[in-house]
Amino acid sequence: MKKKLISLLLIAVLTLGVFLGVSVSTAAAQLYGDADGDDDVTILDVTTIRRALADVIQLDEDAQTRGDVDADDELTILDATMIQRYLVGVIDQFPSGEFLPTQAPTIAPTEAPTEAPDEVTKVKNIIPIYFTNNKKWTAVYAYLFNSETGAIQKAWPGTAMTNPVTNSYGEKVYGMNVDVTQYDRVIFNNGAQIQTTDLPVTKASSGYFIQAKASGSKYLAGVYPYGQNNEGTIKTVSFDYPDGYKKNVYVWLPEGYNAADTSKKYSVLYMCDGQNLFGQATTLSGYEWECDESVLSLMQNGGDGVIVVGIACGNTEARRNHELTPDLGEVATVAGEDMSTFKNGGGKVFSDFVTDTVIPYVEQNYNTNSIRGIAGSSSGGIEAFYIGMENMDKFRYVGALSPAFILYNQSVWDNYLDTLDFSGNTPRVYFFCGNSANDQLEQALYPNATAMEGWMTAHGYPADKMITKTDSDATHSEGFWALYFPEKCSAGGWTCNN
């Protein structure tokens, strides 16, 4: 069973972020996820649901109820995907019921304390960052370092953080100044064995807290705009997609956006998998990109506001595979897996939809400037990269996080890159991939994701227009992509504002 699970992880690269409508099931005493009725939740249940959806087998009403783990009263590919994620530990329960004991999430501490920590002041290139000690460590240290040069501010465990204030949740909040030209990473720790993962520090950084689901000796952190209660505004627009169905586009406007003030223009970041960007309610993994929190932090530290536009993915696995796979040549073979949904991909249709429908709509209805970015993760990462390369005159920067470059071998990529002209204006490209020993999917993506910069350089792409970042702790999850979103989208770096 383990070999089958590992194999299925390769398919899961194109399923992260599929839209999830969360509700509470009224069915009682069900072993949710047990579609095959063997009183256990295993990879066989995923196979059972897939076979039923393909009309290979028929499931009775009880089996369909057990398989409906997302509680939308319908058995779909989303249920199979959610069971996969449960089996590999991405989620620890199903929305449909208490398969495992529930745990209320910690609310991000976004309320401002009565006074800021004493040592925090705002100076150019020096930003205040805050750590909320919601795990109640007896001491808090900040270990600052530079991921490129290896320079450290102070030997481990770093600088002791003092003079905390208490927020409205009764949690201690510590603050300190960071020169972002000197240090780009911080690890908060208790001075002993417990610490966070590496956390990027940019001008789009402000507050950090430990995620409610975090466990182990290295905690995954979340981000929030310290001292702010606003969340901006989200507008949802539905378009006719060329493939014959409706597609939602989410337009997030930063706090302070005023449609009447046409003198203030905003750069726009377009992102794939738009349903995962702004809230946990619609994201399958239980984590979100926290784009709004990062942009608000950027504004808090003197940066301009940014409009973020999310284009929803197809609402079935096969549809998403097709939409977000550019047709570049022969799709790589994955042993034991049916790769037919990736062949003859519709990535060009999606690309044209973004450039010919979404961008004109946004620029006709909102106050925008000429600075555009395109970004995504997983299969959204390969598609964002493709859109950026096909439209280098339209985008200032491209973000490809944990991109599914594995879909094509190097020879296919070489042939594709040969077709592109890099002699004119080229966007800046930000690559990121994790390499956690606990995530075989992310490890499988790592070789091609980290090799792409070199492949592009060999084909004439300006080396100073690309950067590749990695994180040995990062898994294939919005929780980690959210941490690196500020690095890709921050003033003075790989940015929404330059």
DABELKA-V990464 format. One line per field, one symbol per residue. psi: psi as a letter, one per 30 degrees, with the letter a starting at -180 (. if undefined). A space follows every 10 residues. Layout:
psi: ???
//
This chain:
psi: eeeeeeefee effgfkgkkk jklkkfklhk ikfiffgggl jlffeeeeee eefggelkkl eeeeeefifg hggkjlfeee eeeeeeegge lglkffliel klkkkkkkif kklfklkefk ljlkfjlklk kjiffhkflk ljjkljfeff kleklkgakk kahllkafgg kkkkllkkjf fekgkkjklg fcfklllkkk jafgkdkklk kefklafjkk lllljkgkfl gakkkkkklk kfgglkkkkk jkklkfkjff iffjkklkjk klhffgeflf fgkeffllfh eeeeeeeeee gflllkkkjk jllkgleeee eeegjkjfak kkkjkgkjge ffkhlgeeee eeeeefeeee eefffljlag jklklllbff eeeeeeeeef hfffkflkkj khkhfffkle eeeeeefffk jgfbkklkkj kkklhkfgjf eeeefeeeef feeeeeefgg kkegglkkkl jffklikfee eeefeeefik kfbjlfg.
//
